[in-house]
Amino acid sequence: MNSYDIIRNILVTEKSALLKEANQYAFKVDPKANKFQIAAAITEIYGVKVASVNIINCLGKKKRVGRSPIV
């Protein structure tokens, strides 16, 4: 897997802006990638040493119209 395939984009939210003050950054990554692949991709793309990687998997909200859910 290519490094640019693993790291999709950087997240720009209010919470990630607060994390930047603590030298922590948030990225949207490929769900199949593990922590070692993510750390190697960040090092290759940005040329920095990665101290640690935290991963969170969030599912989107379930949406519906009336009584029936949208798949």
N, C-alpha and C positions, 0 to 999 in steps of 0.2 A: 504494500500500500504506500502511495506517495505521501509525503508530509503535508502537501497542500490538500490532499484528499481527507486526511485525518482532521486537520484544523479547518473548519468550514468558514467561520468568521468570528470576530471579537464581539462580545455583547456590550451594547451601549445602553445602560439603564441607570437609574438613580442609585441603585444598590451597588452596581459595579463601579460607579464613579466614587462612591465612598470607599470601596475596597482598594482603589488605586492609591489612595493616601497611605495605605498600609502595605504598598508594593505587592498587592495581590490582583490578579487579572482573571477575567471570566471569558471563556471561549465557548462557542458552540462547536462540538466535535462529533465525529462519526460514532454512532452508538456501538459499533462493533470493536472500537479501539479500546485497548486496556491502558492502564496508567503508564506503563513503560513506553508504549508507543507514543502516547501523548507527550510525555516528557522529552523524548527524542525528537519529535516533530517541532516542539517549541524551541529546543536548543538549535536545531538546524535552521529554522526560519528566522528567528530573532537573535540568535547568537548569545543567549544568556544561559546561566546555570540555573536549573530548576531545583528549588529546595524540596517542594512536595506538590503532589497532585491530588485534588479532591474531586470526586465524580458524583454527580447527582443525576438520576434518571427521573424526569417528570413527564407524566402523561398529560395530554391536554384535557381541557374540560369537556365533559359530555354535553353535546348540544341537542336540542330537540325543537320541534315545531308542533305546538299543541301537545298531544299525548305521544306522538311517535318520535323516536330518536332518529337523528341523522347519522348515518354511518360514515 
